[in-house]
């Protein structure tokens, strides 16, 4: 797979995530959009790293650490959303904004 194809895939993922993050009002869908955006960045980084130094494993390690950190961050976010929904039945962003008052 060429670098251009990988970067196009990454751009498509990032743009889809941006569209999802900007148009959805559900907190879960917003988080999924952010997840897609981060996935696009990781795919681009992995593709560039592979084409710069294909024989070295340090780029793969960085990608694995980034994916692990992203999964941990999303798990914490979903736990917070679940706790908010169970406590106050809030699942939309405008309803969550009222919590600071």
Biopython code that builds the backbone (N, CA, C, O; Angstrom):
import numpy as np
from Bio.PDB.StructureBuilder import StructureBuilder

atoms = [
    (1, "UNK", "N", (0.859, -1.177, 0.000)),
    (1, "UNK", "CA", (0.000, 0.000, 0.000)),
    (1, "UNK", "C", (0.896, 1.227, 0.000)),
    (1, "UNK", "O", (1.852, 1.309, 0.771)),
    (2, "UNK", "N", (0.586, 2.169, -0.859)),
    (2, "UNK", "CA", (1.437, 3.357, -0.972)),
    (2, "UNK", "C", (1.146, 4.337, 0.158)),
    (2, "UNK", "O", (0.113, 4.269, 0.824)),
    (3, "UNK", "N", (2.092, 5.249, 0.347)),
    (3, "UNK", "CA", (1.928, 6.255, 1.400)),
    (3, "UNK", "C", (0.736, 7.154, 1.115)),
    (3, "UNK", "O", (0.033, 7.574, 2.034)),
    (4, "UNK", "N", (0.510, 7.450, -0.160)),
    (4, "UNK", "CA", (-0.626, 8.317, -0.509)),
    (4, "UNK", "C", (-1.948, 7.662, -0.133)),
    (4, "UNK", "O", (-2.852, 8.336, 0.361)),
    (5, "UNK", "N", (-2.073, 6.361, -0.359)),
    (5, "UNK", "CA", (-3.309, 5.655, -0.006)),
    (5, "UNK", "C", (-3.514, 5.644, 1.502)),
    (5, "UNK", "O", (-4.635, 5.810, 1.983)),
    (6, "UNK", "N", (-2.431, 5.447, 2.245)),
    (6, "UNK", "CA", (-2.535, 5.450, 3.712)),
    (6, "UNK", "C", (-2.943, 6.829, 4.207)),
    (6, "UNK", "O", (-3.786, 6.952, 5.096)),
    (7, "UNK", "N", (-2.343, 7.865, 3.629)),
    (7, "UNK", "CA", (-2.691, 9.223, 4.064)),
    (7, "UNK", "C", (-4.120, 9.595, 3.662)),
    (7, "UNK", "O", (-4.799, 10.319, 4.391)),
    (8, "UNK", "N", (-4.579, 9.106, 2.511)),
    (8, "UNK", "CA", (-5.981, 9.344, 2.126)),
    (8, "UNK", "C", (-6.929, 8.645, 3.085)),
    (8, "UNK", "O", (-7.947, 9.213, 3.480)),
    (9, "UNK", "N", (-6.600, 7.406, 3.463)),
    (9, "UNK", "CA", (-7.417, 6.692, 4.446)),
    (9, "UNK", "C", (-7.448, 7.439, 5.774)),
    (9, "UNK", "O", (-8.505, 7.581, 6.389)),
    (10, "UNK", "N", (-6.283, 7.916, 6.214)),
    (10, "UNK", "CA", (-6.203, 8.657, 7.473)),
    (10, "UNK", "C", (-7.011, 9.945, 7.399)),
    (10, "UNK", "O", (-7.693, 10.309, 8.357)),
    (11, "UNK", "N", (-6.937, 10.638, 6.263)),
    (11, "UNK", "CA", (-7.705, 11.877, 6.104)),
    (11, "UNK", "C", (-9.198, 11.597, 6.092)),
    (11, "UNK", "O", (-9.980, 12.362, 6.656)),
    (12, "UNK", "N", (-9.602, 10.494, 5.447)),
    (12, "UNK", "CA", (-11.022, 10.132, 5.432)),
    (12, "UNK", "C", (-11.520, 9.808, 6.837)),
    (12, "UNK", "O", (-12.614, 10.218, 7.223)),
    (13, "UNK", "N", (-10.715, 9.072, 7.597)),
    (13, "UNK", "CA", (-11.097, 8.772, 8.983)),
    (13, "UNK", "C", (-11.204, 10.042, 9.807)),
    (13, "UNK", "O", (-12.161, 10.219, 10.561)),
    (14, "UNK", "N", (-10.229, 10.923, 9.666)),
    (14, "UNK", "CA", (-10.210, 12.150, 10.450)),
    (14, "UNK", "C", (-11.399, 13.044, 10.090)),
    (14, "UNK", "O", (-12.046, 13.607, 10.973)),
    (15, "UNK", "N", (-11.679, 13.170, 8.807)),
    (15, "UNK", "CA", (-12.800, 14.016, 8.376)),
    (15, "UNK", "C", (-14.142, 13.424, 8.817)),
    (15, "UNK", "O", (-15.041, 14.161, 9.221)),
    (16, "UNK", "N", (-14.278, 12.110, 8.741)),
    (16, "UNK", "CA", (-15.504, 11.472, 9.214)),
    (16, "UNK", "C", (-15.679, 11.702, 10.712)),
    (16, "UNK", "O", (-16.782, 11.983, 11.182)),
    (17, "UNK", "N", (-14.594, 11.582, 11.448)),
    (17, "UNK", "CA", (-14.650, 11.842, 12.883)),
    (17, "UNK", "C", (-14.990, 13.282, 13.200)),
    (17, "UNK", "O", (-15.757, 13.558, 14.123)),
    (18, "UNK", "N", (-14.419, 14.201, 12.437)),
    (18, "UNK", "CA", (-14.722, 15.624, 12.651)),
    (18, "UNK", "C", (-16.191, 15.906, 12.374)),
    (18, "UNK", "O", (-16.842, 16.633, 13.125)),
    (19, "UNK", "N", (-16.712, 15.328, 11.295)),
    (19, "UNK", "CA", (-18.132, 15.508, 10.988)),
    (19, "UNK", "C", (-18.991, 14.951, 12.119)),
    (19, "UNK", "O", (-19.960, 15.582, 12.540)),
    (20, "UNK", "N", (-18.633, 13.774, 12.605)),
    (20, "UNK", "CA", (-19.394, 13.172, 13.700)),
    (20, "UNK", "C", (-19.312, 13.975, 14.981)),
    (20, "UNK", "O", (-20.303, 14.120, 15.697)),
    (21, "UNK", "N", (-18.137, 14.496, 15.269)),
    (21, "UNK", "CA", (-17.970, 15.263, 16.510)),
    (21, "UNK", "C", (-18.704, 16.594, 16.451)),
    (21, "UNK", "O", (-19.187, 17.085, 17.472)),
    (22, "UNK", "N", (-18.789, 17.182, 15.260)),
    (22, "UNK", "CA", (-19.435, 18.495, 15.163)),
    (22, "UNK", "C", (-20.945, 18.413, 14.991)),
    (22, "UNK", "O", (-21.644, 19.375, 15.310)),
    (23, "UNK", "N", (-21.465, 17.309, 14.502)),
    (23, "UNK", "CA", (-22.892, 17.248, 14.206)),
    (23, "UNK", "C", (-23.714, 16.465, 15.226)),
    (23, "UNK", "O", (-24.935, 16.615, 15.267)),
    (24, "UNK", "N", (-23.088, 15.650, 16.032)),
    (24, "UNK", "CA", (-23.858, 14.819, 16.961)),
    (24, "UNK", "C", (-24.026, 15.514, 18.305)),
    (24, "UNK", "O", (-23.130, 16.220, 18.769)),
    (25, "UNK", "N", (-25.170, 15.309, 18.916)),
    (25, "UNK", "CA", (-25.418, 15.870, 20.237)),
    (25, "UNK", "C", (-25.328, 14.824, 21.331)),
    (25, "UNK", "O", (-25.249, 15.157, 22.513)),
    (26, "UNK", "N", (-25.341, 13.575, 20.942)),
    (26, "UNK", "CA", (-25.183, 12.513, 21.932)),
    (26, "UNK", "C", (-23.722, 12.456, 22.367)),
    (26, "UNK", "O", (-22.811, 12.539, 21.543)),
    (27, "UNK", "N", (-23.518, 12.314, 23.656)),
    (27, "UNK", "CA", (-22.152, 12.294, 24.178)),
    (27, "UNK", "C", (-21.391, 11.084, 23.646)),
    (27, "UNK", "O", (-20.205, 11.185, 23.329)),
    (28, "UNK", "N", (-22.062, 9.949, 23.548)),
    (28, "UNK", "CA", (-21.408, 8.735, 23.053)),
    (28, "UNK", "C", (-20.995, 8.911, 21.592)),
    (28, "UNK", "O", (-19.886, 8.532, 21.215)),
    (29, "UNK", "N", (-21.865, 9.476, 20.775)),
    (29, "UNK", "CA", (-21.533, 9.685, 19.363)),
    (29, "UNK", "C", (-20.413, 10.722, 19.215)),
    (29, "UNK", "O", (-19.567, 10.603, 18.328)),
    (30, "UNK", "N", (-20.409, 11.730, 20.078)),
    (30, "UNK", "CA", (-19.323, 12.714, 20.084)),
    (30, "UNK", "C", (-17.996, 12.039, 20.394)),
    (30, "UNK", "O", (-16.982, 12.320, 19.754)),
    (31, "UNK", "N", (-18.009, 11.150, 21.376)),
    (31, "UNK", "CA", (-16.780, 10.442, 21.732)),
    (31, "UNK", "C", (-16.344, 9.505, 20.605)),
    (31, "UNK", "O", (-15.147, 9.332, 20.373)),
    (32, "UNK", "N", (-17.293, 8.908, 19.913)),
    (32, "UNK", "CA", (-16.935, 8.053, 18.782)),
    (32, "UNK", "C", (-16.307, 8.880, 17.656)),
    (32, "UNK", "O", (-15.382, 8.413, 16.991)),
    (33, "UNK", "N", (-16.797, 10.090, 17.442)),
    (33, "UNK", "CA", (-16.185, 10.977, 16.455)),
    (33, "UNK", "C", (-14.754, 11.334, 16.824)),
    (33, "UNK", "O", (-13.863, 11.346, 15.975)),
    (34, "UNK", "N", (-14.550, 11.626, 18.103)),
    (34, "UNK", "CA", (-13.190, 11.922, 18.558)),
    (34, "UNK", "C", (-12.295, 10.703, 18.406)),
    (34, "UNK", "O", (-11.121, 10.825, 18.056)),
    (35, "UNK", "N", (-12.854, 9.527, 18.669)),
    (35, "UNK", "CA", (-12.088, 8.285, 18.496)),
    (35, "UNK", "C", (-11.665, 8.099, 17.038)),
    (35, "UNK", "O", (-10.533, 7.700, 16.765)),
    (36, "UNK", "N", (-12.565, 8.386, 16.109)),
    (36, "UNK", "CA", (-12.226, 8.273, 14.690)),
    (36, "UNK", "C", (-11.140, 9.263, 14.302)),
    (36, "UNK", "O", (-10.243, 8.927, 13.529)),
    (37, "UNK", "N", (-11.210, 10.486, 14.832)),
    (37, "UNK", "CA", (-10.186, 11.478, 14.537)),
    (37, "UNK", "C", (-8.818, 11.020, 15.047)),
    (37, "UNK", "O", (-7.816, 11.135, 14.340)),
    (38, "UNK", "N", (-8.784, 10.505, 16.263)),
    (38, "UNK", "CA", (-7.516, 10.013, 16.799)),
    (38, "UNK", "C", (-7.024, 8.804, 16.014)),
    (38, "UNK", "O", (-5.821, 8.654, 15.796)),
    (39, "UNK", "N", (-7.938, 7.945, 15.591)),
    (39, "UNK", "CA", (-7.561, 6.799, 14.769)),
    (39, "UNK", "C", (-6.941, 7.231, 13.453)),
    (39, "UNK", "O", (-5.974, 6.627, 12.989)),
    (40, "UNK", "N", (-7.492, 8.268, 12.853)),
    (40, "UNK", "CA", (-6.923, 8.790, 11.609)),
    (40, "UNK", "C", (-5.513, 9.323, 11.804)),
    (40, "UNK", "O", (-4.643, 9.117, 10.958)),
    (41, "UNK", "N", (-5.293, 10.000, 12.905)),
    (41, "UNK", "CA", (-3.948, 10.523, 13.197)),
    (41, "UNK", "C", (-2.973, 9.371, 13.414)),
    (41, "UNK", "O", (-1.834, 9.419, 12.949)),
    (42, "UNK", "N", (-3.421, 8.338, 14.117)),
    (42, "UNK", "CA", (-2.541, 7.196, 14.379)),
    (42, "UNK", "C", (-2.231, 6.450, 13.085)),
    (42, "UNK", "O", (-1.095, 6.024, 12.879)),
    (43, "UNK", "N", (-3.222, 6.284, 12.213)),
    (43, "UNK", "CA", (-2.980, 5.619, 10.926)),
    (43, "UNK", "C", (-1.981, 6.427, 10.099)),
    (43, "UNK", "O", (-1.081, 5.858, 9.482)),
    (44, "UNK", "N", (-2.135, 7.746, 10.086)),
    (44, "UNK", "CA", (-1.187, 8.584, 9.341)),
    (44, "UNK", "C", (0.211, 8.488, 9.925)),
    (44, "UNK", "O", (1.191, 8.384, 9.188)),
    (45, "UNK", "N", (0.304, 8.522, 11.250)),
    (45, "UNK", "CA", (1.620, 8.426, 11.884)),
    (45, "UNK", "C", (2.262, 7.080, 11.601)),
    (45, "UNK", "O", (3.457, 7.008, 11.317)),
    (46, "UNK", "N", (1.477, 6.017, 11.675)),
    (46, "UNK", "CA", (2.022, 4.683, 11.409)),
    (46, "UNK", "C", (2.468, 4.557, 9.958)),
    (46, "UNK", "O", (3.511, 3.965, 9.680)),
    (47, "UNK", "N", (1.688, 5.106, 9.034)),
    (47, "UNK", "CA", (2.060, 5.039, 7.619)),
    (47, "UNK", "C", (3.319, 5.815, 7.311)),
    (47, "UNK", "O", (4.193, 5.328, 6.594)),
    (48, "UNK", "N", (3.420, 7.009, 7.841)),
    (48, "UNK", "CA", (4.616, 7.822, 7.616)),
    (48, "UNK", "C", (5.830, 7.155, 8.262)),
    (48, "UNK", "O", (6.908, 7.103, 7.670)),
    (49, "UNK", "N", (5.643, 6.650, 9.475)),
    (49, "UNK", "CA", (6.746, 6.008, 10.172)),
    (49, "UNK", "C", (7.225, 4.773, 9.403)),
    (49, "UNK", "O", (8.426, 4.515, 9.318)),
    (50, "UNK", "N", (6.278, 4.013, 8.846)),
    (50, "UNK", "CA", (6.634, 2.818, 8.094)),
    (50, "UNK", "C", (7.419, 3.190, 6.836)),
    (50, "UNK", "O", (8.360, 2.485, 6.471)),
    (51, "UNK", "N", (7.058, 4.258, 6.186)),
    (51, "UNK", "CA", (7.752, 4.634, 4.949)),
    (51, "UNK", "C", (9.076, 5.334, 5.216)),
    (51, "UNK", "O", (9.954, 5.341, 4.354)),
    (52, "UNK", "N", (9.233, 5.922, 6.397)),
    (52, "UNK", "CA", (10.505, 6.560, 6.727)),
    (52, "UNK", "C", (11.534, 5.520, 7.159)),
    (52, "UNK", "O", (12.667, 5.521, 6.678)),
    (53, "UNK", "N", (11.131, 4.623, 8.079)),
    (53, "UNK", "CA", (12.057, 3.613, 8.603)),
    (53, "UNK", "C", (11.332, 2.275, 8.683)),
    (53, "UNK", "O", (10.852, 1.900, 9.753)),
    (54, "UNK", "N", (11.244, 1.549, 7.571)),
    (54, "UNK", "CA", (10.456, 0.305, 7.588)),
    (54, "UNK", "C", (11.079, -0.819, 8.412)),
    (54, "UNK", "O", (10.357, -1.714, 8.851)),
    (55, "UNK", "N", (12.358, -0.805, 8.630)),
    (55, "UNK", "CA", (13.007, -1.901, 9.338)),
    (55, "UNK", "C", (13.048, -1.748, 10.834)),
    (55, "UNK", "O", (13.414, -2.688, 11.540)),
    (56, "UNK", "N", (12.679, -0.580, 11.340)),
    (56, "UNK", "CA", (12.791, -0.326, 12.779)),
    (56, "UNK", "C", (11.450, -0.537, 13.456)),
    (56, "UNK", "O", (10.396, -0.267, 12.879)),
    (57, "UNK", "N", (11.504, -1.018, 14.670)),
    (57, "UNK", "CA", (10.279, -1.335, 15.401)),
    (57, "UNK", "C", (9.842, -0.216, 16.338)),
    (57, "UNK", "O", (8.777, -0.319, 16.946)),
    (58, "UNK", "N", (10.622, 0.841, 16.474)),
    (58, "UNK", "CA", (10.252, 1.892, 17.424)),
    (58, "UNK", "C", (8.975, 2.615, 17.020)),
    (58, "UNK", "O", (8.228, 3.059, 17.891)),
    (59, "UNK", "N", (8.706, 2.745, 15.733)),
    (59, "UNK", "CA", (7.456, 3.356, 15.295)),
    (59, "UNK", "C", (6.251, 2.508, 15.659)),
    (59, "UNK", "O", (5.198, 3.032, 16.023)),
    (60, "UNK", "N", (6.409, 1.194, 15.560)),
    (60, "UNK", "CA", (5.311, 0.301, 15.941)),
    (60, "UNK", "C", (5.031, 0.395, 17.433)),
    (60, "UNK", "O", (3.880, 0.336, 17.865)),
    (61, "UNK", "N", (6.079, 0.539, 18.205)),
    (61, "UNK", "CA", (5.904, 0.652, 19.661)),
    (61, "UNK", "C", (5.167, 1.938, 20.001)),
    (61, "UNK", "O", (4.283, 1.940, 20.858)),
    (62, "UNK", "N", (5.519, 3.014, 19.346)),
    (62, "UNK", "CA", (4.839, 4.291, 19.598)),
    (62, "UNK", "C", (3.362, 4.187, 19.216)),
    (62, "UNK", "O", (2.501, 4.699, 19.931)),
    (63, "UNK", "N", (3.067, 3.531, 18.100)),
    (63, "UNK", "CA", (1.673, 3.370, 17.681)),
    (63, "UNK", "C", (0.913, 2.508, 18.684)),
    (63, "UNK", "O", (-0.231, 2.819, 19.015)),
    (64, "UNK", "N", (1.522, 1.440, 19.170)),
    (64, "UNK", "CA", (0.851, 0.589, 20.158)),
    (64, "UNK", "C", (0.602, 1.354, 21.453)),
    (64, "UNK", "O", (-0.462, 1.215, 22.056)),
    (65, "UNK", "N", (1.562, 2.154, 21.883)),
    (65, "UNK", "CA", (1.376, 2.963, 23.098)),
    (65, "UNK", "C", (0.265, 3.992, 22.875)),
    (65, "UNK", "O", (-0.546, 4.229, 23.769)),
    (66, "UNK", "N", (0.225, 4.602, 21.687)),
    (66, "UNK", "CA", (-0.820, 5.595, 21.400)),
    (66, "UNK", "C", (-2.201, 4.948, 21.369)),
    (66, "UNK", "O", (-3.161, 5.513, 21.893)),
    (67, "UNK", "N", (-2.307, 3.774, 20.762)),
    (67, "UNK", "CA", (-3.605, 3.080, 20.712)),
    (67, "UNK", "C", (-4.033, 2.672, 22.124)),
    (67, "UNK", "O", (-5.211, 2.770, 22.466)),
    (68, "UNK", "N", (-3.090, 2.221, 22.935)),
    (68, "UNK", "CA", (-3.413, 1.842, 24.309)),
    (68, "UNK", "C", (-3.875, 3.051, 25.118)),
    (68, "UNK", "O", (-4.849, 2.969, 25.866)),
    (69, "UNK", "N", (-3.173, 4.171, 24.965)),
    (69, "UNK", "CA", (-3.575, 5.387, 25.684)),
    (69, "UNK", "C", (-4.946, 5.862, 25.210)),
    (69, "UNK", "O", (-5.759, 6.326, 26.009)),
    (70, "UNK", "N", (-5.199, 5.745, 23.902)),
    (70, "UNK", "CA", (-6.495, 6.154, 23.361)),
    (70, "UNK", "C", (-7.610, 5.257, 23.887)),
    (70, "UNK", "O", (-8.684, 5.750, 24.231)),
    (71, "UNK", "N", (-7.374, 3.957, 23.954)),
    (71, "UNK", "CA", (-8.386, 3.032, 24.472)),
    (71, "UNK", "C", (-8.653, 3.297, 25.948)),
    (71, "UNK", "O", (-9.802, 3.252, 26.390)),
    (72, "UNK", "N", (-7.609, 3.570, 26.706)),
    (72, "UNK", "CA", (-7.777, 3.874, 28.127)),
    (72, "UNK", "C", (-8.562, 5.165, 28.314)),
    (72, "UNK", "O", (-9.449, 5.243, 29.163)),
    (73, "UNK", "N", (-8.232, 6.171, 27.520)),
    (73, "UNK", "CA", (-8.938, 7.449, 27.608)),
    (73, "UNK", "C", (-10.415, 7.292, 27.262)),
    (73, "UNK", "O", (-11.274, 7.868, 27.929)),
    (74, "UNK", "N", (-10.711, 6.524, 26.233)),
    (74, "UNK", "CA", (-12.111, 6.320, 25.861)),
    (74, "UNK", "C", (-12.854, 5.476, 26.899)),
    (74, "UNK", "O", (-14.039, 5.705, 27.139)),
    (75, "UNK", "N", (-12.186, 4.518, 27.508)),
    (75, "UNK", "CA", (-12.830, 3.716, 28.555)),
    (75, "UNK", "C", (-13.199, 4.601, 29.741)),
    (75, "UNK", "O", (-14.279, 4.458, 30.314)),
    (76, "UNK", "N", (-12.303, 5.514, 30.108)),
    (76, "UNK", "CA", (-12.600, 6.438, 31.208)),
    (76, "UNK", "C", (-13.749, 7.360, 30.814)),
    (76, "UNK", "O", (-14.634, 7.632, 31.625)),
    (77, "UNK", "N", (-13.738, 7.838, 29.585)),
    (77, "UNK", "CA", (-14.817, 8.709, 29.116)),
    (77, "UNK", "C", (-16.160, 8.011, 29.112)),
    (77, "UNK", "O", (-17.166, 8.583, 29.532)),
    (78, "UNK", "N", (-16.178, 6.770, 28.637)),
    (78, "UNK", "CA", (-17.443, 6.024, 28.634)),
    (78, "UNK", "C", (-17.900, 5.709, 30.053)),
    (78, "UNK", "O", (-19.103, 5.667, 30.311)),
    (79, "UNK", "N", (-16.979, 5.488, 30.968)),
    (79, "UNK", "CA", (-17.360, 5.256, 32.367)),
    (79, "UNK", "C", (-17.997, 6.513, 32.958)),
    (79, "UNK", "O", (-18.975, 6.426, 33.700)),
    (80, "UNK", "N", (-17.445, 7.677, 32.629)),
    (80, "UNK", "CA", (-18.021, 8.932, 33.123)),
    (80, "UNK", "C", (-19.409, 9.144, 32.523)),
    (80, "UNK", "O", (-20.332, 9.550, 33.229)),
    (81, "UNK", "N", (-19.564, 8.875, 31.234)),
    (81, "UNK", "CA", (-20.865, 9.038, 30.585)),
    (81, "UNK", "C", (-21.885, 8.064, 31.184)),
    (81, "UNK", "O", (-23.040, 8.429, 31.405)),
    (82, "UNK", "N", (-21.462, 6.846, 31.442)),
    (82, "UNK", "CA", (-22.367, 5.867, 32.051)),
    (82, "UNK", "C", (-22.778, 6.313, 33.451)),
    (82, "UNK", "O", (-23.943, 6.188, 33.828)),
    (83, "UNK", "N", (-21.831, 6.827, 34.215)),
    (83, "UNK", "CA", (-22.157, 7.311, 35.555)),
    (83, "UNK", "C", (-23.107, 8.505, 35.487)),
    (83, "UNK", "O", (-24.035, 8.607, 36.289)),
    (84, "UNK", "N", (-22.878, 9.416, 34.524)),
    (84, "UNK", "CA", (-23.784, 10.564, 34.355)),
    (84, "UNK", "C", (-25.184, 10.100, 33.986)),
    (84, "UNK", "O", (-26.175, 10.619, 34.500)),
    (85, "UNK", "N", (-25.260, 9.123, 33.096)),
    (85, "UNK", "CA", (-26.573, 8.646, 32.672)),
    (85, "UNK", "C", (-27.295, 7.934, 33.809)),
    (85, "UNK", "O", (-28.499, 8.114, 33.992)),
    (86, "UNK", "N", (-26.580, 7.143, 34.558)),
    (86, "UNK", "CA", (-27.223, 6.436, 35.673)),
    (86, "UNK", "C", (-27.663, 7.390, 36.765)),
    (86, "UNK", "O", (-28.717, 7.194, 37.372)),
    (87, "UNK", "N", (-26.865, 8.430, 37.027)),
    (87, "UNK", "CA", (-27.172, 9.336, 38.125)),
    (87, "UNK", "C", (-28.244, 10.350, 37.744)),
    (87, "UNK", "O", (-29.176, 10.581, 38.515)),
    (88, "UNK", "N", (-28.125, 10.958, 36.565)),
    (88, "UNK", "CA", (-29.035, 12.054, 36.200)),
    (88, "UNK", "C", (-29.744, 11.849, 34.871)),
    (88, "UNK", "O", (-30.472, 12.735, 34.424)),
    (89, "UNK", "N", (-29.551, 10.711, 34.236)),
    (89, "UNK", "CA", (-30.142, 10.396, 32.939)),
    (89, "UNK", "C", (-29.805, 11.462, 31.900)),
    (89, "UNK", "O", (-30.671, 11.917, 31.152)),
    (90, "UNK", "N", (-28.538, 11.850, 31.868)),
    (90, "UNK", "CA", (-28.027, 12.826, 30.914)),
    (90, "UNK", "C", (-27.276, 12.077, 29.830)),
    (90, "UNK", "O", (-26.325, 11.351, 30.123)),
    (91, "UNK", "N", (-27.688, 12.243, 28.586)),
    (91, "UNK", "CA", (-26.972, 11.598, 27.493)),
    (91, "UNK", "C", (-26.734, 12.538, 26.317)),
    (91, "UNK", "O", (-26.181, 12.109, 25.304)),
    (92, "UNK", "N", (-27.126, 13.781, 26.414)),
    (92, "UNK", "CA", (-26.917, 14.748, 25.346)),
    (92, "UNK", "C", (-25.987, 15.848, 25.845)),
    (92, "UNK", "O", (-25.930, 16.128, 27.042)),
    (93, "UNK", "N", (-25.257, 16.470, 24.919)),
    (93, "UNK", "CA", (-24.265, 17.461, 25.322)),
    (93, "UNK", "C", (-24.886, 18.712, 25.940)),
    (93, "UNK", "O", (-24.325, 19.292, 26.870)),
    (94, "UNK", "N", (-26.039, 19.127, 25.429)),
    (94, "UNK", "CA", (-26.654, 20.323, 26.011)),
    (94, "UNK", "C", (-27.175, 20.053, 27.416)),
    (94, "UNK", "O", (-27.187, 20.952, 28.257)),
    (95, "UNK", "N", (-27.602, 18.830, 27.674)),
    (95, "UNK", "CA", (-28.036, 18.484, 29.032)),
    (95, "UNK", "C", (-26.835, 18.397, 29.966)),
    (95, "UNK", "O", (-26.941, 18.758, 31.138)),
    (96, "UNK", "N", (-25.704, 17.927, 29.469)),
    (96, "UNK", "CA", (-24.503, 17.832, 30.287)),
    (96, "UNK", "C", (-23.945, 19.214, 30.602)),
    (96, "UNK", "O", (-23.302, 19.390, 31.637)),
    (97, "UNK", "N", (-24.174, 20.196, 29.737)),
    (97, "UNK", "CA", (-23.698, 21.555, 29.994)),
    (97, "UNK", "C", (-24.440, 22.187, 31.160)),
    (97, "UNK", "O", (-23.918, 23.087, 31.819)),
    (98, "UNK", "N", (-25.656, 21.720, 31.415)),
    (98, "UNK", "CA", (-26.425, 22.254, 32.540)),
    (98, "UNK", "C", (-25.911, 21.745, 33.875)),
    (98, "UNK", "O", (-26.317, 22.264, 34.915)),
    (99, "UNK", "N", (-25.046, 20.764, 33.889)),
    (99, "UNK", "CA", (-24.547, 20.202, 35.132)),
    (99, "UNK", "C", (-23.628, 21.160, 35.874)),
    (99, "UNK", "O", (-23.501, 21.055, 37.094)),
    (100, "UNK", "N", (-22.983, 22.092, 35.176)),
    (100, "UNK", "CA", (-22.060, 22.995, 35.855)),
    (100, "UNK", "C", (-22.787, 24.088, 36.626)),
    (100, "UNK", "O", (-22.168, 24.815, 37.403)),
    (101, "UNK", "N", (-24.076, 24.209, 36.422)),
    (101, "UNK", "CA", (-24.844, 25.233, 37.149)),
    (101, "UNK", "C", (-25.356, 24.702, 38.459)),
    (101, "UNK", "O", (-26.021, 25.424, 39.200)),
]
sb = StructureBuilder()
sb.init_structure("model")
sb.init_model(0)
sb.init_chain("A")
sb.init_seg("    ")
for serial, (resi, resn, name, xyz) in enumerate(atoms, 1):
    if name == "N":
        sb.init_residue(resn, " ", resi, " ")
    sb.init_atom(name, np.array(xyz, "f"), 0.0, 1.0, " ", f" {name:<3s}", serial, name[0])
structure = sb.get_structure()
